[in-house]
């Protein structure tokens, strides 16, 4: 991505509402909170590995498989409450950091360039569309791709995209820390800025 947007960072301090998403292999956890307090927490039965095993029989997936993936994700995420106006959306852990690293061509992986970087919905969607068009070998060859994620990254990126659509998030702040870190950072600010 050209221009300053590729290096834009978005601090998470303050008392405003926050939504934190952690896409795992077997499930996806969503936490909503404000002022460091958790208001909603749920583990959804959708993960990058689980959905790939359930719906994808070849990579890239067929249009029918893609539609089935999206339908399953949308039906599951319909249970999620919409955050208050003005919330910030944070994506943590490997799926989200990999999507960003591949989009920006960050290789080798550099936490300083990834952590707190901002990824607009349009960028997430463009990456997901690209993943759905490539073979596993082509995915493994993308700069920034973790080889072990190549066969499941498309499903993971689709979970991220559909979560953003469901919650009304125009962008995601990427964190390579854990899900609790997002809410703790919101409460204690820069004191948590260093370390992992």
C-alpha positions as CSV (number, residue, x, y, z in Angstrom):
1,X,0.0,0.0,0.0
2,X,1.4,3.4,-1.0
3,X,1.6,6.5,1.1
4,X,1.4,7.3,4.8
5,X,-1.6,5.0,5.4
6,X,0.8,2.0,5.2
7,X,2.4,3.3,8.4
8,X,-0.6,4.8,10.2
9,X,-0.9,3.8,13.8
10,X,-3.9,4.2,16.0
11,X,-3.4,4.4,19.8
12,X,-5.9,2.6,21.9
13,X,-5.8,4.6,25.1
14,X,-8.9,6.3,26.5
15,X,-12.2,5.3,28.0
16,X,-14.2,4.8,24.8
17,X,-15.8,1.6,23.7
18,X,-13.7,-1.1,22.3
19,X,-14.3,-4.4,20.4
20,X,-11.6,-7.0,20.3
21,X,-11.6,-9.9,17.9
22,X,-9.4,-13.0,18.1
23,X,-9.7,-15.4,15.2
24,X,-8.4,-18.9,16.2
25,X,-8.3,-22.2,14.4
26,X,-11.4,-23.6,16.0
27,X,-13.3,-20.6,17.3
28,X,-13.4,-16.8,17.2
29,X,-13.6,-14.8,20.4
30,X,-15.2,-11.4,20.6
31,X,-14.9,-9.1,23.6
32,X,-16.7,-5.8,23.9
33,X,-15.9,-3.4,26.7
34,X,-15.2,0.2,27.8
35,X,-12.9,1.7,30.4
36,X,-11.1,-1.6,30.8
37,X,-14.4,-3.4,31.8
38,X,-15.8,-6.3,29.8
39,X,-19.4,-5.8,28.8
40,X,-19.7,-8.8,26.4
41,X,-17.6,-11.9,25.7
42,X,-18.4,-14.8,23.6
43,X,-16.5,-17.6,21.8
44,X,-18.2,-18.3,18.4
45,X,-18.0,-21.7,16.8
46,X,-16.2,-20.4,13.7
47,X,-12.4,-20.6,13.2
48,X,-10.1,-20.5,10.2
49,X,-9.3,-24.2,10.5
50,X,-12.8,-25.4,11.4
51,X,-14.5,-23.6,8.6
52,X,-11.9,-24.7,6.0
53,X,-12.3,-28.3,7.0
54,X,-16.1,-28.0,7.0
55,X,-16.6,-26.1,3.7
56,X,-13.5,-26.1,1.5
57,X,-12.6,-29.2,-0.5
58,X,-10.0,-27.5,-2.8
59,X,-7.9,-24.3,-2.7
60,X,-8.9,-22.0,-4.1
61,X,-12.5,-22.7,-3.0
62,X,-15.3,-22.8,-5.5
63,X,-17.9,-19.9,-5.6
64,X,-20.3,-22.3,-3.9
65,X,-17.9,-23.0,-1.1
66,X,-17.1,-19.3,-0.7
67,X,-20.9,-18.6,-0.4
68,X,-21.3,-21.4,2.1
69,X,-18.4,-20.0,4.2
70,X,-19.9,-16.5,4.2
71,X,-23.4,-17.8,5.0
72,X,-22.1,-19.8,8.0
73,X,-20.0,-16.8,9.3
74,X,-22.9,-14.3,8.9
75,X,-25.4,-16.6,10.6
76,X,-23.1,-17.2,13.5
77,X,-22.0,-13.6,14.0
78,X,-25.7,-12.5,13.9
79,X,-25.6,-13.3,17.6
80,X,-23.1,-10.6,18.3
81,X,-24.5,-7.3,19.7
82,X,-23.5,-4.1,17.9
83,X,-21.0,-1.9,19.8
84,X,-21.9,1.6,20.8
85,X,-21.2,4.5,18.4
86,X,-17.6,5.6,18.2
87,X,-16.1,2.2,19.2
88,X,-12.7,1.1,18.0
89,X,-12.2,-2.3,16.5
90,X,-9.1,-4.3,17.4
91,X,-8.0,-7.6,15.8
92,X,-5.4,-9.6,17.6
93,X,-3.2,-12.6,17.0
94,X,-2.0,-14.6,14.0
95,X,-4.8,-14.4,11.4
96,X,-5.1,-10.7,11.6
97,X,-1.4,-10.0,11.8
98,X,-0.8,-12.3,8.8
99,X,-3.4,-10.5,6.7
100,X,-1.7,-7.2,7.4
101,X,1.8,-8.5,6.9
102,X,0.9,-10.0,3.5
103,X,-1.0,-6.9,2.4
104,X,1.9,-4.6,3.3
105,X,4.6,-7.1,2.2
106,X,6.2,-7.2,5.6
107,X,8.9,-9.9,5.4
108,X,10.5,-10.8,7.7
109,X,7.8,-10.2,10.2
110,X,8.4,-6.9,12.1
111,X,6.2,-6.4,15.2
112,X,7.0,-2.7,15.2
113,X,5.4,-2.3,11.7
114,X,2.4,-4.5,12.6
115,X,1.4,-3.6,16.1
116,X,-1.3,-0.8,16.1
117,X,-1.2,-0.5,12.3
118,X,-4.6,0.4,10.8
119,X,-6.2,-1.7,8.1
120,X,-9.4,-0.3,6.4
121,X,-12.2,-2.7,5.5
122,X,-11.5,-2.2,1.8
123,X,-7.9,-3.5,2.3
124,X,-9.2,-6.5,4.3
125,X,-11.7,-7.3,1.5
126,X,-9.1,-7.0,-1.2
127,X,-6.8,-9.4,0.6
128,X,-9.6,-11.9,1.1
129,X,-10.5,-11.7,-2.5
130,X,-6.9,-12.3,-3.5
131,X,-6.6,-15.4,-1.2
132,X,-9.8,-16.9,-2.7
133,X,-8.1,-16.8,-6.1
134,X,-4.8,-18.5,-5.3
135,X,-3.6,-22.0,-4.8
136,X,-1.9,-23.1,-1.6
137,X,1.5,-22.9,-3.2
138,X,0.8,-19.4,-4.5
139,X,-0.4,-18.4,-1.0
140,X,2.7,-19.8,0.6
141,X,4.8,-17.7,-1.8
142,X,3.3,-14.4,-0.8
143,X,5.7,-12.1,1.1
144,X,4.6,-12.0,4.8
145,X,2.6,-15.3,4.7
146,X,3.2,-17.8,7.4
147,X,3.4,-21.1,5.5
148,X,1.4,-23.0,8.1
149,X,-1.6,-20.5,7.6
150,X,-1.6,-20.7,3.8
151,X,-4.4,-23.2,3.5
152,X,-6.7,-21.6,6.1
153,X,-6.0,-17.9,5.7
154,X,-8.8,-17.3,3.2
155,X,-11.4,-18.4,5.7
156,X,-9.7,-16.4,8.5
157,X,-9.7,-13.3,6.3
158,X,-13.4,-13.8,5.6
159,X,-14.2,-14.1,9.3
160,X,-12.4,-10.7,9.8
161,X,-14.2,-9.1,6.9
162,X,-17.6,-10.3,7.9
163,X,-17.1,-9.3,11.6
164,X,-16.2,-5.8,10.5
165,X,-19.4,-5.7,8.4
166,X,-21.5,-7.1,11.2
167,X,-20.1,-4.6,13.8
168,X,-20.0,-1.7,11.4
169,X,-16.3,-1.2,11.8
170,X,-14.7,0.8,8.9
171,X,-11.2,-0.2,10.0
172,X,-9.3,-2.6,12.2
173,X,-6.4,-1.7,14.5
174,X,-4.0,-4.7,14.4
175,X,-2.4,-6.0,17.5
176,X,0.1,-8.8,17.8
177,X,-0.6,-9.0,21.6
178,X,-3.4,-11.1,23.1
179,X,-7.1,-10.3,23.5
180,X,-6.8,-9.2,27.1
181,X,-4.1,-6.7,26.1
182,X,-6.5,-4.6,24.1
183,X,-8.8,-4.0,27.1
184,X,-5.9,-3.5,29.5
185,X,-4.3,-1.0,27.2
186,X,-7.5,0.9,27.0
187,X,-7.5,1.2,30.7
188,X,-3.8,1.8,31.5
189,X,-2.6,3.3,28.2
190,X,1.0,3.8,27.4
191,X,2.2,1.9,30.5
192,X,1.5,-1.3,28.5
193,X,2.9,0.0,25.2
194,X,6.2,-2.0,25.4
195,X,6.8,-5.6,25.6
196,X,4.6,-8.6,24.8
